[in-house]
């Protein structure tokens, strides 16, 4: 089996949350808000690198891997996962309450809106306040039913699980790209479709845990780092989303075999531990409430570091409050 330690998984999440910030800050819709000093041909370097930052697939693979480990010790039952999802939503609700309060002060006509709008956002069914939270509901569904998904992979085998879920991913990718406007306005169809769409990456994580192929390599570090650089470059030159099916699991394997300097490992693990609230916070800052101030910094490194630092600092009280609420609920 591929052995990714808990520390390594947390560390990779630290890398991936930085990918997510980069992906959202410097995508084609926002790239023109920045001043660019470095280019690859006529393309800004930031936009070129953005193509290698598909964060959702990374988080799903790591989640599938982690839940497969829990499955081995009997911790993926519905009740266990329900408690886990409740903790996730506690963080989401704390972030939502904080930014809705600020939003009501800055843009009182927009936040919080109607009671129905508030309820749908609280349930993460319609994330109209912060569209980048779209991942929360389908991820929660996959987690709740992970016991059955992993059991199904056991029954049909790794190869067939990958073939079936890749086929589902290709079909759902086509449907979303072709009929996106219809689905976005029909959430009763779109949300289940997203669950099936994301199933491939989640299943890949399960398969990585179950594989009998030796993926923990004893190779010189320069070889692993060169492979990472080559893989990133190849991915940046490719624009089809199907590339993530190959790119992401290979990157997870390579990153799990890197020997990190102690200081860098500490930073990445700290970001990994707070990756969930950072994800929930950063677009409130960069898109919805303080976009003008964020992009007034102009330069890519300054924008990235400012949003990362602010999101990290805000994640500390969010985790503290959510943790205390969770402990109070457990005692009640």
N, C-alpha and C positions, 0 to 999 in steps of 0.2 A: 504493500500500500504506500501511496505518497504520504509522507509525513510532514505536515506543516504544523509546527508547534503553535500554541496559542499566542506566544510572543511574536512569532513570525507573521501570523495572521493579522494581529493588531498593527504591526509595523507596515504591512502592505496596505492596510486600510488608511494609514497615515499618508502614504504615497497617493492612494486613490482619491482621498478627499482633496488633495492639492490638485489632482487632475480635474476633479469636478469643478473647482473654483476656476481653473484655467479655461475649461470647456465653456463655462457660462459667461466668463468675463470677456473672452476674446473670440467668440463665435462670429459667423458672418453678419449677424444682426447688430453686433456691437463693435466690430473691429474698427470701423471708421471713426469711432469716438476717441481713438487713441492716436498718439504720435509714435511712428515706427522708425527706428534707426537701423534695424536689421531686416534684410529681405532675402528670400530664396528666389532668384529671378525677379519677377515682378510681384511676387506674393510676400506679404509681411511674414516674418518668421513665426510670429505668434499664431497667425491663421494656419500656417503650415503645420505647426506642432499640435494645434487644436484637434487635428484629425486623429491623433494617437491617444486621445484622452476620453475614450468612451467609458465613463465611470460606472454606469449601471451594471454592465456585464461583469465587471470586476467584483462589485459588491454581491451580486447574485451568486457568482462562482464561490466566493469565500463563504457566503451564507449556506449554500448547498453543501459545501465541504464540512462546515462546522456542524450543521444539523445531521449530516451523515455520521459524524463522530458521536453526537448525542444519541442517535438512533442505536448505535452499537451498545450503549449502556442503558437503553430504555427510557430516554428523556425526550422523546418527540411526540408524546401523546397529545391529544387535542387540548386537554386541560392545562398541561404544562406550557404549550405554545400560546394558549389564550392569556396566561399570566405574563408571558414574555411580550406579547403584542400590547397588552395593557401598559406595560412599562414604556414601550415605544411611544404609544399615544400620549402618555403623561408628559413626555418631553415635548411632543408636538403641541399639546394644549398650552403648556407653559410658554413656549415660544409665541404661539398664536396670541395669547392674552397680552403678552408684553408688546408685541408689534401692533396689535389692534389698538391698544391704548395710545401708542405713539402716532399711529396712523390717524386715529380720530382727532388728535390734536393738530396734526399737520394737514390732513385732508378730511375734514369732518363730513363732507358730502359723500365720500367714498367708503369710509370705514366706520362702523361695521356693516352698514347696509341693513337689509331686511332680516327678520328672524329666520326665515327659510334659508336665506343665503348663509347665515351664520351656522345653522344646524348642518347643512350639507358640507361646509368646510370643516366643522368639528369632526364629522364622520370620515373626512377625506374622500368622500364620494365625488364631490365637485369642488376642486381646489381653486376656486376663482380668485381667492386672495393672493395665492402664491402658486402659480402654475407648475413650478418645479417640484412641487410636492406630489405630482401625479403618480410617482412610484410607490407612495405609501400604501394605498389601498391594495393594489395587486400583490405587492410584496407581503402584506399581512395575510392575504388569502393563501399564497404559496406556503408561508410559514405554518399557518394553521393546519394545512393538509399535507405537510411535509412527510408525516408518518406514512401516508398512503402513497405518496410519490416515490419515496425511497423503497417502500415495499414492492411497488410495481417495477422499479429498476432491478431489484433482486430477482423478480420472477422472470422477466423477459431478457435480462442480461444487459451488460454495458453497451455492446455494439448496437443492438436493436433500439435501446433507449435513446442513443445518440441519433441514429438514423431517423427515428420517428419524430423526435423533438426538433431536429434540424429542418425536417420537411415542414413541420408546423410553423417554425420560425420564418421560413421562406414565404410560405403562403400568407401568414399574418402580416409580414413586412410589406408584401405586395398590396394587400387589402388596405392597410393603413396609409401607404403612400399614394394609392390610387383614389381611395374614397375617404380620406381623412376628415374632410369637412362634415360629411354625413355622420361619421362616428363621434366626432367631437360634440355634436349636438344631440346624440342619442347615447347617453352614458350607460343605459341599461344593456346596450349591446357592446359598447366600447370597453367597459371595465372587464367583463369576462374575456373579451378578445385580448386585452392586455395580459391577463393571467396566462393565457395560452402562449402569447408572444414571448413572455419572459421565461417560460418553462425550460427552454433550451439551455440558457446559461445556468439556471439553478441545477438542472440535471447534470450538466457538465461538471459542476462542483461535486455532486454525488459520485459521479463516475471517477473523478480524479482520486477521491478517497478510496474507492473500491478497486482501482486498477492494480494489476499484479506486475505491471512494468516498473522497473526501477527508475524513478524520476528524481531521486535525491543523488545528485551528481558530485563526485569528487574530482572536480576539474579546476585548473588554475583560474584564479579570479579574473584575470585579463580576458580569458576565453568567454566567461559568462557575461562580463560587462560589454565585450565586443558584440556578443550575440544580442544583448538587449539593445544596443545602439543600432545594429543592423535591422532588427525587427521594427524598431520605432521608425527608422528611415523608410523602410518598405511600406509600412502602414501609412505614413504621411503622404506617400506618393499615390496611394489608392483612395478613391473616394466612395467606393461601394460599401454600404454598411455590413454586408455579409463578411467582410474582412475580420470583423470582431470575433467570429466563430472560431477562427484559428489564432488570431493575435492574442486575445485575452488569456486563454488557458496557458499558452506558451509563456506569456509574460509572468503569470502567477508562478509557474514552475521555475523560471529563471530568477525572479526576485526572491523566491524562497531559498535559493542556493547562494545568495550573495552574503559575504561576510562584511557587515557594516562596521564602520568606526564607532566606538562606544558613544561618542557625543552625538553623532548623527542618528544612531539607533534610538537614543533616549528621546530626541526631538520627534522622530517619526512615530514612535510608540505613544508619545503624549498626544500627538495629533490623531492617531488611530483610536485612542480611548475616547476622544471627544468628537470623532468623525460624525456621529449621528446628529448632535445639536448644531455642529458647524454646517452640515448639509441643510438643516432646517432654517438657519439664520442668514446665510450669506446672500441669498437673492433678495431678501427683504432690504438689505443694505444697498446692494448693487443695482437692483432693478426698480423696486416699488416705492421706496421712501427717500433714498439718498443718492440716486443715480447721478444727478448733476454734480454733487460734491465728490463722489467717487471718481468719475471720469475727468473731473477738473485737474486731477493729478497728472493726466496726459500720458505719462510714460508707462509702458507695460509692467516693468518690475515694481514701480511704486504703487500702481493700482493693485496688483496681485498681492503684494506684501501688506498693504493697508487693509484690504478686505479680509485676508487670512488672519491678521493680528486682531482686528475688531471682532471677527466671528469667533475666534478662539477665546478671547477675553469674555465675551458675552456667554459662551458655552459654559463657563465655570458656574455662574449663579443659576443658570438653567438646570444643570445637572444636580446642583445642590438642592434646589427647590423640588425638582421631580423626585429625587432620592428620598427626601423627607416625606413627601406625600405618599410615596410607595410604601415606605416603612410604616406610616400611620395606617394605611389601608390594610397591610398585612396583620397588624396588631388588632385592628377592629374586629 
